[in-house]
Amino acid sequence: MNIYGASGHAKVIMDIAKSQNIPVSVIIDDNPQIKFVLDYPVEHIVSPEALKDEFIMAIGDNEIRKKVVEGFKGKFHAAVIHISAAVSSSVQLGKGTVVMPNASVNSESKIGMHCIINTGATVEHDCVLGNFVHISPNAALAGGVEVEEGTQIGIGAVVIPGIKIGKWSTIGAGAVIIDDIPDYVVVVGNPGRIIKKRVLNYAKK
Ligand SMILES: CC(=O)SCCNC(=O)CCNC(=O)[C@H](O)C(C)(C)COP(=O)(O)OP(=O)(O)OC[C@H]1O[C@@H](n2cnc3c(N)ncnc32)[C@H](O)[C@@H]1OP(=O)(O)O
């Protein structure tokens, strides 16, 4: 497996690979200043040799991750799951998705490509997540929740059953979502309230 991105997020993905005995061959980052991640050398050009292996995009920002994925010529690795995560055998996980330590993804949930199910997050049964979604650490989606492309559910936020959350929105840390949420908004608080529009920098609407 190769990793694109040499941030803190890459370190956790390296730990996932280690937990599953998946060898990491190459780590790439555009920034020439970054020479090492966890004592592992970082390369700055994707060589033809590296393109023979499959990549995980270790880019935490959903918009930037999408932009890089869309411009990338290589292949993407199947979802990687930390050994301590509990993922039901009936769950579908798209390529490039990462499931961090102690996360749970329960029965018949469908998770898109290049998603992040972060440390200790809960995705209950029958949830549906689009591509490039990030469920932050300790956030919890109850059963049957839908989250569309590119939305981030902030750290420790909770969403009650059956809620639909639109694309490219941000749910703030610790928010409690009890009503459906539209596209392109920022929501905070308990109960969650829209405080502003989400301005996109890279992702196409
Ligand atoms: C491994 C990892 O680290 S994964 C990363 C996980 N990251 C997260 O979970 C980040 C979540 N982000 C947040 O909660 C952010 O505060 C956001 C996105 C909701 C808002 O950020 P910004 O757009 O910069 O908004 P800003 O900080 O200017 O706050 C706007 C207002 O909302 C309030 N506010 C911001 N965040 C929250 C929150 N989580 N809960 C309640 N109120 C909040 C602010 O106090 C401010 O109120 P005011 O206008 O009365 O002063």
Ligand as a Chemical Component Dictionary entry (heavy atoms), coordinates in Angstrom:
data_LIG
# 
_chem_comp.id                   LIG 
_chem_comp.type                 NON-POLYMER 
_chem_comp.pdbx_formal_charge   0 
_chem_comp.three_letter_code    LIG 
# 
loop_
_chem_comp_atom.comp_id 
_chem_comp_atom.atom_id 
_chem_comp_atom.alt_atom_id 
_chem_comp_atom.type_symbol 
_chem_comp_atom.charge 
_chem_comp_atom.model_Cartn_x 
_chem_comp_atom.model_Cartn_y 
_chem_comp_atom.model_Cartn_z 
_chem_comp_atom.pdbx_ordinal 
LIG C1  C1  C 0 -8.241  13.732 14.456 1  
LIG C2  C2  C 0 -8.907  15.089 14.267 2  
LIG O1  O1  O 0 -8.475  16.067 14.744 3  
LIG S1  S1  S 0 -10.343 15.095 13.355 4  
LIG C3  C3  C 0 -10.852 16.788 13.268 5  
LIG C4  C4  C 0 -12.157 17.024 13.965 6  
LIG N1  N1  N 0 -12.485 18.448 13.809 7  
LIG C5  C5  C 0 -13.619 18.971 14.236 8  
LIG O2  O2  O 0 -14.452 18.277 14.780 9  
LIG C6  C6  C 0 -13.762 20.426 13.963 10 
LIG C7  C7  C 0 -15.190 20.905 14.194 11 
LIG N2  N2  N 0 -15.226 22.337 13.950 12 
LIG C8  C8  C 0 -15.942 23.194 14.675 13 
LIG O3  O3  O 0 -16.660 22.833 15.612 14 
LIG C9  C9  C 0 -15.825 24.655 14.240 15 
LIG O4  O4  O 0 -15.880 25.470 15.389 16 
LIG C10 C10 C 0 -16.931 25.044 13.203 17 
LIG C11 C11 C 0 -16.555 24.408 11.878 18 
LIG C12 C12 C 0 -18.308 24.615 13.627 19 
LIG C13 C13 C 0 -16.981 26.563 13.046 20 
LIG O5  O5  O 0 -15.728 27.058 12.724 21 
LIG P1  P1  P 0 -15.619 28.549 12.092 22 
LIG O6  O6  O 0 -16.301 28.546 10.760 23 
LIG O7  O7  O 0 -14.176 28.916 12.132 24 
LIG O8  O8  O 0 -16.520 29.425 13.023 25 
LIG P2  P2  P 0 -16.127 30.368 14.252 26 
LIG O9  O9  O 0 -15.042 29.757 15.082 27 
LIG O10 O10 O 0 -15.898 31.734 13.694 28 
LIG O11 O11 O 0 -17.447 30.355 15.132 29 
LIG C14 C14 C 0 -18.637 30.993 14.710 30 
LIG C15 C15 C 0 -19.581 31.019 15.896 31 
LIG O12 O12 O 0 -19.990 29.674 16.205 32 
LIG C16 C16 C 0 -19.600 29.322 17.548 33 
LIG N3  N3  N 0 -19.114 27.947 17.490 34 
LIG C17 C17 C 0 -18.090 27.462 16.731 35 
LIG N4  N4  N 0 -17.977 26.146 16.882 36 
LIG C18 C18 C 0 -18.923 25.776 17.764 37 
LIG C19 C19 C 0 -19.290 24.527 18.311 38 
LIG N5  N5  N 0 -18.643 23.388 17.952 39 
LIG N6  N6  N 0 -20.330 24.485 19.170 40 
LIG C20 C20 C 0 -20.980 25.634 19.518 41 
LIG N7  N7  N 0 -20.681 26.854 19.015 42 
LIG C21 C21 C 0 -19.659 26.924 18.151 43 
LIG C22 C22 C 0 -18.503 30.316 17.913 44 
LIG O13 O13 O 0 -18.430 30.491 19.312 45 
LIG C23 C23 C 0 -18.966 31.550 17.182 46 
LIG O14 O14 O 0 -20.013 32.131 17.906 47 
LIG P3  P3  P 0 -20.223 33.741 17.959 48 
LIG O15 O15 O 0 -20.476 34.167 16.525 49 
LIG O16 O16 O 0 -21.393 33.907 18.859 50 
LIG O17 O17 O 0 -18.934 34.284 18.485 51 
# 
loop_
_chem_comp_bond.comp_id 
_chem_comp_bond.atom_id_1 
_chem_comp_bond.atom_id_2 
_chem_comp_bond.value_order 
_chem_comp_bond.pdbx_ordinal 
LIG C1  C2  SING 1  
LIG C2  O1  DOUB 2  
LIG C2  S1  SING 3  
LIG S1  C3  SING 4  
LIG C3  C4  SING 5  
LIG C4  N1  SING 6  
LIG N1  C5  SING 7  
LIG C5  O2  DOUB 8  
LIG C5  C6  SING 9  
LIG C6  C7  SING 10 
LIG C7  N2  SING 11 
LIG N2  C8  SING 12 
LIG C8  O3  DOUB 13 
LIG C8  C9  SING 14 
LIG C9  O4  SING 15 
LIG C9  C10 SING 16 
LIG C10 C11 SING 17 
LIG C10 C12 SING 18 
LIG C10 C13 SING 19 
LIG C13 O5  SING 20 
LIG O5  P1  SING 21 
LIG P1  O6  DOUB 22 
LIG P1  O7  SING 23 
LIG P1  O8  SING 24 
LIG O8  P2  SING 25 
LIG P2  O9  DOUB 26 
LIG P2  O10 SING 27 
LIG P2  O11 SING 28 
LIG O11 C14 SING 29 
LIG C14 C15 SING 30 
LIG C15 O12 SING 31 
LIG C15 C23 SING 32 
LIG O12 C16 SING 33 
LIG C16 N3  SING 34 
LIG C16 C22 SING 35 
LIG N3  C17 SING 36 
LIG N3  C21 SING 37 
LIG C17 N4  DOUB 38 
LIG N4  C18 SING 39 
LIG C18 C19 SING 40 
LIG C18 C21 DOUB 41 
LIG C19 N5  SING 42 
LIG C19 N6  DOUB 43 
LIG N6  C20 SING 44 
LIG C20 N7  DOUB 45 
LIG N7  C21 SING 46 
LIG C22 O13 SING 47 
LIG C22 C23 SING 48 
LIG C23 O14 SING 49 
LIG O14 P3  SING 50 
LIG P3  O15 DOUB 51 
LIG P3  O16 SING 52 
LIG P3  O17 SING 53 
# 
